[in-house]
């Protein structure tokens, strides 16, 4: 498979997988619901939109990065029963994945959503929103309509955003924090840890559907997309700086995909993430009311490079001179995950039906962690879980979150 084909394999699988709505027993294509869909008012803030209506106190915060992005954060300082956790509550930071934002931690009922469960368990909960998403589109000088605004990949999340967010919570709370990442939220954390970032401000990290390697992320749908999107299409996409799945150009492009033999545009969630065992119709419908969110095209290409090469590196400019200009060497530097401190407490939970965080790729990650101290590494395998189950599945409250919270308790000192 060609390099450009693999770029499009990954980016368009991710795109395609989000475009399915469940409405009762009827499956609906994205564009059938997109017309007339009202935009969510970002000015109200995530607290007013998804937290306060459930009776929880919620605070809006902003973090300004060194390169000028203004990141929105929400804090749920305590649960509805304020007595739990005492007066000095342990902070926990929740970091979402790609093409979504912090609302994904809040889509189920308070009894099933991780953010609310943690707050009711006595934790001081902080929710981040990646640059470019609905609540984090502001910048000190750049307009989101400009190409310059979108000139970043997930490298900048590793080197700039995540350290800024962790440092903010650390200073606000006066304590080291626990970290929870899902999907891309695990990738940026692992890359950060490998460079020695964050580790002095964390008590532990929980990685749900951990993504570090993408070599085995192969699906028939991906192969079809790779064959279909070569030649002039890739040139057009590389000219688009903002990758916005809700834009008219992407919806029109998707319609072209769905005319290809073998592509079922009514059940793409399964094709993309795997056969999620535990999503209900109302949660998926609510998900599609608020998501997907934009990211930079450069981030999508960077993820595709990981898929192509089977190695976790910084963004490859595909030209020796540009790599030399940015890195001082002709090839991009590697994120060496074996450099992750062996005494950093890590909780990993992954699923047997996950088509993104494939079990073989997780095995490669675990091999990188083979020298980790035994009492600092906890691994949970759930054979029936797929990618979205860890955040939106209604049974995660029973099979994932209690084990994770117990792990936090073990490392609260």
Steps between C-alpha positions, in 0.01 A plus 500: 500500500639844408588765758219729386262209501586429863457865595152482360437161651534638851353845462198385311433198718494739795276734307267229374464333835340805653229539243228278630196583710284259690142619537289237673532196277571706189853576380548834331784631286675813620388726215135404556520668840759771429269732309316722745706375794541794735851586610564466870556838663862485616469832681284339768788272598515129569407548866164655417443259214570162655596521869284749689171350369583186699536693824881517521704810573722579202765763431626627164875560467736606221861408438711704257777301334843634415399518132181692574218243499234560764389164632172454681490282811215404729528413867251295700644561847276255683205269449137555584579360844762753607601298804692238299873556466546748783606861451820428307393293203740319272505656147442284191548625143292349214644527146284403204598356161512632143202660321307538828515726805448484876126441479566134417565443872148629579267335248351229721307543823688616812500137615676391177723796395857490627524871584195483728602166650840640596345815649254293704791282614668799660730617220561852370430447129654705219396461134720626218404600145765476230593803290272551200195333653176683577594641840870557421497691172628831634852627448681810617568612142403240239160456333371139479419573136870549426741226394747612765254416776497134391874461448557234765487125549464290811865579570385837631250328729793304644747785532272798573134435584520204735785645710310832524179329611668273754700791640182708532314230696808434711528868597125543554472195724843505662519124447629243256216363290371181346466499121239320288539488124300330228629420149707801384495612863714193576734556206591857597548393861730209413704721268527763774605243760770367264657846495482542875215750487214504754638220716600730786143630529308171471417233754386255233354470150208289377507422129169382352522345152872584493632610162873502436537283192251468215667238282220244535217744444392335173138471387339426161348847514845653546643313203210617283552860609872479429439379146234761436685805636826528309624741240346845493282449809799493735626825351166661574498371860851619573379845395236495772643606834189435714364147493134558588279190465185715518592721205310483174810399305555198722135396492504516120820298497340241724212459261749401236646235732159353561451432132788254510410129512517347844475821703205499740433861593238393751736308730835674488547522877567128510723514193706773661525420869411133516184334624429709809314282745342756722383817325135590512307690235439812709871541581606474136226742398617748763861448387406601149315805626830641624770319303716462295743788550770642273871438523791597281558312177862481612390293802317256273806466276720451806279214621517348153879514510489296820282247322731496199831469681415290803719733705396786726680813380453871482330640190684405181520789255583245228792715386848462639564873495182583691567230758851637540360853540254391770692223677867539411492161331366364172241268657253576780608410855348189656287500812674218685238357734757286678616829656177531699603499868457149636359629828219707345174326599311400184156342462423365151161371390439371148243296311502186290267645236670837461596564137697815584692392810566154360613232745819440300590868513427510873727197537779701338437781747509255791829366369638855525386498862639157587755646741236700685482430872241230558319692773482809277330342198143368490361356175133419441380312190129493416434258217157642410590872505570714196632855473198707599389271784765639734349850494138459389421140589234460766685210667833681539374616840511136612797347321748786437454794734502314836835339416641832388381684812643223718832548319482874576435426865807277510714789373338798674787543744 
